[in-house]
């Protein structure tokens, strides 16, 4: 599915209402505000983006990671993070884009340049996708993934992984390249055995609204076995809207639904879980607040 088709498919229906605020702040570790607020036919205005960020803060989600999937969205993400104190950025060429030849030397050089910016704290989403990219694109996809791993390590950035139907291949490449210190499996999609293999390597599992889906018992089993300091939550907005609003447009302000589901799965008291999620996000991505004198 193209970026524009994905945007249309996930912007149908009325935007869900904001949930009850969390008792303590948490973090949306992966969002696409450029798609969620704007869309396939226009870029969002600063005022629209700021209103969306404020709506998330109002329910206890004051910190976001805005994620790029190509050069244009990566530049947009870096620019947003530079002007907004609630936002950090991740930059990359999405694996499906890489699979059709988009990860050229010039493009990767631009991702490398952006990764050096002070409020760009992650390289991603990168990885492997065996669902939307056919075998003809797998070699280019893997080459791009390896290049992104090297960029992340060169700049001391976290690595944010897109993994679809490629669990063992992802681990093979990470083991071969030596994963960065902080590696996050965005929208974790594996079972308990794969979760165990990831956490044993020190990787972080980020759970999206899919955790709340009725057919996702395997995800809840995976989340239950992960140490609390290796967990994050995300929206991947406007995609993967949590129950009870599955199929409607997602937004960072809906993170509390997933946080509450994760608290139930892990047995960690909600306020304590929020504190752990924030601590882990700051360990992985660094502080959102600028230090005095910077």
C-alpha atoms as a printed R data frame, in Angstrom:
    type eleno elety resid chain resno       x       y      z
1   ATOM     1    CA   UNK     A     1   0.000   0.000  0.000
2   ATOM     2    CA   UNK     A     2   1.321   3.438 -0.878
3   ATOM     3    CA   UNK     A     3   1.837   6.161  1.694
4   ATOM     4    CA   UNK     A     4  -1.164   8.104  0.337
5   ATOM     5    CA   UNK     A     5  -3.404   5.021  0.259
6   ATOM     6    CA   UNK     A     6  -2.381   4.182  3.823
7   ATOM     7    CA   UNK     A     7  -3.268   7.695  4.919
8   ATOM     8    CA   UNK     A     8  -6.715   7.478  3.314
9   ATOM     9    CA   UNK     A     9  -7.387   4.026  4.758
10  ATOM    10    CA   UNK     A    10  -6.624   5.176  8.281
11  ATOM    11    CA   UNK     A    11  -8.425   8.527  8.223
12  ATOM    12    CA   UNK     A    12 -11.913   7.144  7.717
13  ATOM    13    CA   UNK     A    13 -14.572   7.794 10.282
14  ATOM    14    CA   UNK     A    14 -14.869  10.331 13.044
15  ATOM    15    CA   UNK     A    15 -11.872  11.016 15.266
16  ATOM    16    CA   UNK     A    16 -12.319   9.226 18.606
17  ATOM    17    CA   UNK     A    17 -12.781  11.261 21.800
18  ATOM    18    CA   UNK     A    18  -9.870  11.746 24.167
19  ATOM    19    CA   UNK     A    19  -9.672   9.166 26.966
20  ATOM    20    CA   UNK     A    20  -9.389   9.792 30.681
21  ATOM    21    CA   UNK     A    21  -5.957  11.284 31.422
22  ATOM    22    CA   UNK     A    22  -3.209   9.068 32.764
23  ATOM    23    CA   UNK     A    23  -2.259   9.525 36.429
24  ATOM    24    CA   UNK     A    24   1.373  10.181 35.457
25  ATOM    25    CA   UNK     A    25   3.014  11.220 32.159
26  ATOM    26    CA   UNK     A    26   3.842   8.649 29.485
27  ATOM    27    CA   UNK     A    27   5.417   8.867 26.026
28  ATOM    28    CA   UNK     A    28   4.208   8.124 22.498
29  ATOM    29    CA   UNK     A    29   7.400   6.553 21.176
30  ATOM    30    CA   UNK     A    30   6.308   6.422 17.517
31  ATOM    31    CA   UNK     A    31   3.906   8.717 15.663
32  ATOM    32    CA   UNK     A    32   3.496  10.153 12.161
33  ATOM    33    CA   UNK     A    33   1.996  13.585 12.797
34  ATOM    34    CA   UNK     A    34   2.599  14.647  9.211
35  ATOM    35    CA   UNK     A    35   0.161  11.964  8.028
36  ATOM    36    CA   UNK     A    36  -2.185  12.011 11.017
37  ATOM    37    CA   UNK     A    37  -2.743  15.769 10.986
38  ATOM    38    CA   UNK     A    38  -2.196  16.522  7.305
39  ATOM    39    CA   UNK     A    39  -2.625  13.658  4.885
40  ATOM    40    CA   UNK     A    40  -1.798  12.583  1.384
41  ATOM    41    CA   UNK     A    41  -2.754  15.852 -0.280
42  ATOM    42    CA   UNK     A    42  -1.308  18.537  1.993
43  ATOM    43    CA   UNK     A    43   1.167  19.249  4.766
44  ATOM    44    CA   UNK     A    44  -0.345  20.173  8.128
45  ATOM    45    CA   UNK     A    45  -0.001  23.715  9.417
46  ATOM    46    CA   UNK     A    46   2.085  24.446 12.505
47  ATOM    47    CA   UNK     A    47  -1.093  25.419 14.352
48  ATOM    48    CA   UNK     A    48  -2.755  22.080 13.551
49  ATOM    49    CA   UNK     A    49   0.291  20.118 14.667
50  ATOM    50    CA   UNK     A    50   0.636  22.153 17.852
51  ATOM    51    CA   UNK     A    51  -3.023  21.542 18.680
52  ATOM    52    CA   UNK     A    52  -2.541  17.784 18.243
53  ATOM    53    CA   UNK     A    53   0.511  17.823 20.516
54  ATOM    54    CA   UNK     A    54  -1.395  19.849 23.106
55  ATOM    55    CA   UNK     A    55  -4.300  17.374 23.005
56  ATOM    56    CA   UNK     A    56  -1.882  14.542 23.769
57  ATOM    57    CA   UNK     A    57  -0.316  16.487 26.645
58  ATOM    58    CA   UNK     A    58  -3.782  17.116 28.093
59  ATOM    59    CA   UNK     A    59  -4.278  13.357 28.664
60  ATOM    60    CA   UNK     A    60  -0.809  12.761 30.119
61  ATOM    61    CA   UNK     A    61   1.230  12.204 26.953
62  ATOM    62    CA   UNK     A    62   3.481  15.283 26.793
63  ATOM    63    CA   UNK     A    63   6.393  13.692 24.904
64  ATOM    64    CA   UNK     A    64   6.324  12.297 21.373
65  ATOM    65    CA   UNK     A    65   8.773  10.772 18.901
66  ATOM    66    CA   UNK     A    66   7.933  11.877 15.347
67  ATOM    67    CA   UNK     A    67   9.132   9.335 12.802
68  ATOM    68    CA   UNK     A    68  10.187   9.806  9.184
69  ATOM    69    CA   UNK     A    69   9.832   7.217  6.415
70  ATOM    70    CA   UNK     A    70  11.581   8.985  3.522
71  ATOM    71    CA   UNK     A    71  13.721  12.091  2.991
72  ATOM    72    CA   UNK     A    72  10.787  14.510  2.907
73  ATOM    73    CA   UNK     A    73   9.121  13.214  6.074
74  ATOM    74    CA   UNK     A    74  12.479  12.844  7.825
75  ATOM    75    CA   UNK     A    75  13.285  16.499  7.134
76  ATOM    76    CA   UNK     A    76   9.823  17.484  8.333
77  ATOM    77    CA   UNK     A    77  10.307  15.430 11.497
78  ATOM    78    CA   UNK     A    78  13.668  17.031 12.227
79  ATOM    79    CA   UNK     A    79  12.252  20.506 11.682
80  ATOM    80    CA   UNK     A    80   9.304  19.839 13.995
81  ATOM    81    CA   UNK     A    81  11.596  18.515 16.741
82  ATOM    82    CA   UNK     A    82  13.846  21.556 16.381
83  ATOM    83    CA   UNK     A    83  10.964  23.967 17.016
84  ATOM    84    CA   UNK     A    84   8.815  22.017 19.499
85  ATOM    85    CA   UNK     A    85  10.101  21.021 22.966
86  ATOM    86    CA   UNK     A    86   7.629  18.125 23.271
87  ATOM    87    CA   UNK     A    87   8.970  16.333 20.196
88  ATOM    88    CA   UNK     A    88  12.072  14.354 19.267
89  ATOM    89    CA   UNK     A    89  12.630  12.946 15.791
90  ATOM    90    CA   UNK     A    90  13.608   9.718 14.062
91  ATOM    91    CA   UNK     A    91  14.773   9.691 10.431
92  ATOM    92    CA   UNK     A    92  15.012   6.907  7.856
93  ATOM    93    CA   UNK     A    93  13.954   5.356  4.582
94  ATOM    94    CA   UNK     A    94  11.129   2.907  5.273
95  ATOM    95    CA   UNK     A    95  11.986  -0.685  4.264
96  ATOM    96    CA   UNK     A    96   9.182  -0.805  1.714
97  ATOM    97    CA   UNK     A    97  10.596   2.320  0.080
98  ATOM    98    CA   UNK     A    98  14.064   0.776  0.200
99  ATOM    99    CA   UNK     A    99  12.714  -2.360 -1.442
100 ATOM   100    CA   UNK     A   100  11.793  -0.428 -4.583
101 ATOM   101    CA   UNK     A   101  15.186   1.255 -4.824
102 ATOM   102    CA   UNK     A   102  14.582   4.474 -2.877
103 ATOM   103    CA   UNK     A   103  17.587   4.055 -0.537
104 ATOM   104    CA   UNK     A   104  20.143   5.478 -2.960
105 ATOM   105    CA   UNK     A   105  23.564   6.689 -1.892
106 ATOM   106    CA   UNK     A   106  22.384  10.307 -2.001
107 ATOM   107    CA   UNK     A   107  19.291   9.525  0.052
108 ATOM   108    CA   UNK     A   108  21.279   7.631  2.680
109 ATOM   109    CA   UNK     A   109  23.748  10.514  2.832
110 ATOM   110    CA   UNK     A   110  20.867  12.853  3.653
111 ATOM   111    CA   UNK     A   111  19.582  10.498  6.364
112 ATOM   112    CA   UNK     A   112  23.119  10.445  7.763
113 ATOM   113    CA   UNK     A   113  23.202  14.260  7.781
114 ATOM   114    CA   UNK     A   114  19.833  14.500  9.516
115 ATOM   115    CA   UNK     A   115  20.812  11.863 12.101
116 ATOM   116    CA   UNK     A   116  23.551  14.173 13.351
117 ATOM   117    CA   UNK     A   117  21.093  16.942 14.310
118 ATOM   118    CA   UNK     A   118  20.760  17.413 18.070
119 ATOM   119    CA   UNK     A   119  17.024  16.691 18.372
120 ATOM   120    CA   UNK     A   120  17.092  13.746 15.982
121 ATOM   121    CA   UNK     A   121  17.560  10.909 18.455
122 ATOM   122    CA   UNK     A   122  16.822   7.794 16.423
123 ATOM   123    CA   UNK     A   123  17.343   6.208 13.036
124 ATOM   124    CA   UNK     A   124  14.174   4.548 11.850
125 ATOM   125    CA   UNK     A   125  11.858   3.261 10.967
126 ATOM   126    CA   UNK     A   126  14.117   0.860  9.157
127 ATOM   127    CA   UNK     A   127  14.206  -2.910  8.974
128 ATOM   128    CA   UNK     A   128  12.699  -5.668  6.857
129 ATOM   129    CA   UNK     A   129   9.192  -6.231  5.499
130 ATOM   130    CA   UNK     A   130   8.415  -9.549  3.848
131 ATOM   131    CA   UNK     A   131   4.690  -8.747  3.605
132 ATOM   132    CA   UNK     A   132   4.514  -5.749  1.268
133 ATOM   133    CA   UNK     A   133   7.910  -6.153 -0.414
134 ATOM   134    CA   UNK     A   134   8.363  -9.166 -2.662
135 ATOM   135    CA   UNK     A   135  11.538 -11.251 -3.049
136 ATOM   136    CA   UNK     A   136  12.871  -9.019 -5.813
137 ATOM   137    CA   UNK     A   137  13.263  -6.202 -3.289
138 ATOM   138    CA   UNK     A   138  14.697  -8.137 -0.358
139 ATOM   139    CA   UNK     A   139  18.371  -7.604 -1.148
140 ATOM   140    CA   UNK     A   140  17.925  -3.823 -1.493
141 ATOM   141    CA   UNK     A   141  15.876  -3.768  1.680
142 ATOM   142    CA   UNK     A   142  18.535  -5.591  3.662
143 ATOM   143    CA   UNK     A   143  21.308  -3.377  2.282
144 ATOM   144    CA   UNK     A   144  19.346  -0.313  3.401
145 ATOM   145    CA   UNK     A   145  18.749  -1.835  6.845
146 ATOM   146    CA   UNK     A   146  22.457  -2.474  7.297
147 ATOM   147    CA   UNK     A   147  23.271   1.079  6.208
148 ATOM   148    CA   UNK     A   148  20.795   2.493  8.729
149 ATOM   149    CA   UNK     A   149  22.295   0.390 11.521
150 ATOM   150    CA   UNK     A   150  25.719   1.844 10.727
151 ATOM   151    CA   UNK     A   151  24.348   5.397 10.667
152 ATOM   152    CA   UNK     A   152  22.709   4.873 14.061
153 ATOM   153    CA   UNK     A   153  25.922   3.575 15.582
154 ATOM   154    CA   UNK     A   154  28.044   6.315 14.031
155 ATOM   155    CA   UNK     A   155  25.893   9.027 15.619
156 ATOM   156    CA   UNK     A   156  25.050   7.224 18.851
157 ATOM   157    CA   UNK     A   157  21.345   7.139 18.012
158 ATOM   158    CA   UNK     A   158  18.691   4.595 18.870
159 ATOM   159    CA   UNK     A   159  17.587   2.234 16.113
160 ATOM   160    CA   UNK     A   160  13.826   1.948 15.470
161 ATOM   161    CA   UNK     A   161  12.930  -1.264 13.663
162 ATOM   162    CA   UNK     A   162  10.049  -2.043 11.338
163 ATOM   163    CA   UNK     A   163   9.658  -5.830 11.343
164 ATOM   164    CA   UNK     A   164   6.898  -7.457  9.345
165 ATOM   165    CA   UNK     A   165   7.013 -11.200  8.745
166 ATOM   166    CA   UNK     A   166  10.806 -11.087  9.088
167 ATOM   167    CA   UNK     A   167  11.583 -11.913 12.716
168 ATOM   168    CA   UNK     A   168  14.495 -14.280 12.224
169 ATOM   169    CA   UNK     A   169  15.981 -12.245  9.378
170 ATOM   170    CA   UNK     A   170  15.899  -9.111 11.539
171 ATOM   171    CA   UNK     A   171  17.794 -10.830 14.347
172 ATOM   172    CA   UNK     A   172  20.277 -12.281 11.877
173 ATOM   173    CA   UNK     A   173  21.155  -8.843 10.525
174 ATOM   174    CA   UNK     A   174  21.260  -7.243 13.982
175 ATOM   175    CA   UNK     A   175  23.558  -9.959 15.281
176 ATOM   176    CA   UNK     A   176  25.748  -9.725 12.194
177 ATOM   177    CA   UNK     A   177  26.105  -5.939 12.310
178 ATOM   178    CA   UNK     A   178  26.115  -5.686 16.135
179 ATOM   179    CA   UNK     A   179  23.003  -3.774 17.121
180 ATOM   180    CA   UNK     A   180  23.227  -0.248 18.538
181 ATOM   181    CA   UNK     A   181  23.067   0.077 22.310
182 ATOM   182    CA   UNK     A   182  19.411   1.117 22.108
183 ATOM   183    CA   UNK     A   183  17.299  -0.886 19.640
184 ATOM   184    CA   UNK     A   184  13.508  -0.594 19.620
185 ATOM   185    CA   UNK     A   185  11.120  -3.008 17.921
186 ATOM   186    CA   UNK     A   186   8.413  -0.605 16.761
187 ATOM   187    CA   UNK     A   187   4.887  -2.043 16.904
188 ATOM   188    CA   UNK     A   188   6.202  -5.320 18.242
189 ATOM   189    CA   UNK     A   189   4.485  -8.121 16.328
190 ATOM   190    CA   UNK     A   190   6.120 -11.327 17.522
191 ATOM   191    CA   UNK     A   191   5.096 -14.058 19.902
192 ATOM   192    CA   UNK     A   192   6.488 -14.874 23.337
193 ATOM   193    CA   UNK     A   193   9.446 -16.851 21.947
194 ATOM   194    CA   UNK     A   194  10.503 -13.976 19.701
195 ATOM   195    CA   UNK     A   195  10.006 -11.496 22.539
196 ATOM   196    CA   UNK     A   196  12.302 -13.584 24.717
197 ATOM   197    CA   UNK     A   197  14.988 -13.623 21.995
198 ATOM   198    CA   UNK     A   198  14.757  -9.828 21.725
199 ATOM   199    CA   UNK     A   199  14.842  -9.008 25.422
200 ATOM   200    CA   UNK     A   200  17.742 -11.414 25.978
201 ATOM   201    CA   UNK     A   201  19.685  -9.232 23.522
202 ATOM   202    CA   UNK     A   202  18.715  -6.096 25.448
203 ATOM   203    CA   UNK     A   203  16.272  -4.789 22.862
204 ATOM   204    CA   UNK     A   204  13.172  -2.760 23.745
205 ATOM   205    CA   UNK     A   205   9.662  -3.818 22.702
206 ATOM   206    CA   UNK     A   206   7.241  -1.041 21.795
207 ATOM   207    CA   UNK     A   207   3.558  -1.975 21.812
208 ATOM   208    CA   UNK     A   208   0.904  -0.200 19.768
209 ATOM   209    CA   UNK     A   209  -2.888  -0.377 19.743
210 ATOM   210    CA   UNK     A   210  -2.639  -3.911 18.373
211 ATOM   211    CA   UNK     A   211  -2.061  -5.001 21.979
212 ATOM   212    CA   UNK     A   212  -5.757  -4.314 22.610
213 ATOM   213    CA   UNK     A   213  -7.107  -6.310 19.659
214 ATOM   214    CA   UNK     A   214  -9.173  -9.360 20.486
215 ATOM   215    CA   UNK     A   215  -7.082 -11.653 18.286
216 ATOM   216    CA   UNK     A   216  -3.751 -10.494 19.774
217 ATOM   217    CA   UNK     A   217  -3.375 -12.874 22.694
218 ATOM   218    CA   UNK     A   218   0.124 -13.728 21.470
219 ATOM   219    CA   UNK     A   219   1.118 -10.054 21.841
220 ATOM   220    CA   UNK     A   220  -0.211  -9.922 25.383
221 ATOM   221    CA   UNK     A   221   1.806 -13.043 26.210
222 ATOM   222    CA   UNK     A   222   4.897 -11.376 24.753
223 ATOM   223    CA   UNK     A   223   4.346  -8.171 26.732
224 ATOM   224    CA   UNK     A   224   3.775 -10.091 29.951
225 ATOM   225    CA   UNK     A   225   7.204 -11.736 29.852
226 ATOM   226    CA   UNK     A   226   9.224  -8.609 29.005
227 ATOM   227    CA   UNK     A   227  10.974  -6.734 31.825
228 ATOM   228    CA   UNK     A   228   9.154  -3.481 32.507
229 ATOM   229    CA   UNK     A   229  12.304  -1.489 31.721
230 ATOM   230    CA   UNK     A   230  12.322  -2.951 28.187
231 ATOM   231    CA   UNK     A   231   8.830  -1.776 27.282
232 ATOM   232    CA   UNK     A   232   7.541   1.273 25.424
233 ATOM   233    CA   UNK     A   233   4.137   2.257 24.058
234 ATOM   234    CA   UNK     A   234   3.261   4.009 20.820
235 ATOM   235    CA   UNK     A   235   0.416   4.891 18.504
236 ATOM   236    CA   UNK     A   236   1.967   4.651 15.025
237 ATOM   237    CA   UNK     A   237  -0.775   7.205 14.348
238 ATOM   238    CA   UNK     A   238  -2.828   7.491 12.271
239 ATOM   239    CA   UNK     A   239  -2.589   3.699 12.107
240 ATOM   240    CA   UNK     A   240  -3.388   0.845 14.542
241 ATOM   241    CA   UNK     A   241  -6.033   2.615 16.613
242 ATOM   242    CA   UNK     A   242  -6.681   0.764 19.898
243 ATOM   243    CA   UNK     A   243  -9.934  -0.833 20.941
244 ATOM   244    CA   UNK     A   244 -12.643   0.444 21.355
245 ATOM   245    CA   UNK     A   245 -11.965   2.669 18.324
246 ATOM   246    CA   UNK     A   246 -10.230   0.227 15.994
247 ATOM   247    CA   UNK     A   247 -10.607   1.312 12.369
248 ATOM   248    CA   UNK     A   248 -10.966   5.014 13.164
249 ATOM   249    CA   UNK     A   249  -8.136   7.586 12.935
250 ATOM   250    CA   UNK     A   250  -5.458   7.162 15.588
251 ATOM   251    CA   UNK     A   251  -3.731   9.999 17.456
252 ATOM   252    CA   UNK     A   252  -1.116  10.408 20.169
253 ATOM   253    CA   UNK     A   253  -3.847  11.414 22.632
254 ATOM   254    CA   UNK     A   254  -5.146   7.819 22.445
255 ATOM   255    CA   UNK     A   255  -1.961   6.361 24.006
256 ATOM   256    CA   UNK     A   256  -3.714   5.981 27.407
257 ATOM   257    CA   UNK     A   257  -5.801   3.114 26.013
258 ATOM   258    CA   UNK     A   258  -2.674   1.128 25.213
259 ATOM   259    CA   UNK     A   259  -0.941   2.081 28.473
260 ATOM   260    CA   UNK     A   260  -3.917   0.840 30.479
261 ATOM   261    CA   UNK     A   261  -3.984  -2.403 28.481
262 ATOM   262    CA   UNK     A   262  -0.266  -2.870 29.113
263 ATOM   263    CA   UNK     A   263  -0.747  -2.298 32.848
264 ATOM   264    CA   UNK     A   264  -3.393  -5.004 32.913
265 ATOM   265    CA   UNK     A   265  -1.193  -7.428 30.966
266 ATOM   266    CA   UNK     A   266   1.941  -6.859 33.035
267 ATOM   267    CA   UNK     A   267   0.284  -6.466 36.421
268 ATOM   268    CA   UNK     A   268   2.214  -3.239 37.028
269 ATOM   269    CA   UNK     A   269   0.272  -0.494 38.785
270 ATOM   270    CA   UNK     A   270  -0.715   2.167 36.244
271 ATOM   271    CA   UNK     A   271   1.154   5.102 37.756
272 ATOM   272    CA   UNK     A   272   4.294   3.008 38.226
273 ATOM   273    CA   UNK     A   273   4.072   1.795 34.630
274 ATOM   274    CA   UNK     A   274   3.848   5.375 33.356
275 ATOM   275    CA   UNK     A   275   6.990   6.235 35.300
276 ATOM   276    CA   UNK     A   276   8.820   3.210 33.871
277 ATOM   277    CA   UNK     A   277   7.731   4.047 30.322
278 ATOM   278    CA   UNK     A   278   8.987   7.607 30.669
279 ATOM   279    CA   UNK     A   279  12.291   6.506 32.174
280 ATOM   280    CA   UNK     A   280  12.832   3.965 29.404
281 ATOM   281    CA   UNK     A   281  11.982   6.493 26.694
282 ATOM   282    CA   UNK     A   282  14.491   8.961 28.121
283 ATOM   283    CA   UNK     A   283  17.127   6.241 28.378
284 ATOM   284    CA   UNK     A   284  16.592   5.263 24.754
285 ATOM   285    CA   UNK     A   285  16.055   8.673 23.142
286 ATOM   286    CA   UNK     A   286  17.646  11.036 25.651
287 ATOM   287    CA   UNK     A   287  15.984  13.973 27.408
288 ATOM   288    CA   UNK     A   288  13.297  16.013 25.702
289 ATOM   289    CA   UNK     A   289  14.119  19.120 27.717
290 ATOM   290    CA   UNK     A   290  17.167  21.165 26.717
291 ATOM   291    CA   UNK     A   291  19.786  21.616 29.402
292 ATOM   292    CA   UNK     A   292  20.511  25.121 30.587
293 ATOM   293    CA   UNK     A   293  23.020  26.859 28.359
294 ATOM   294    CA   UNK     A   294  22.287  24.681 25.295
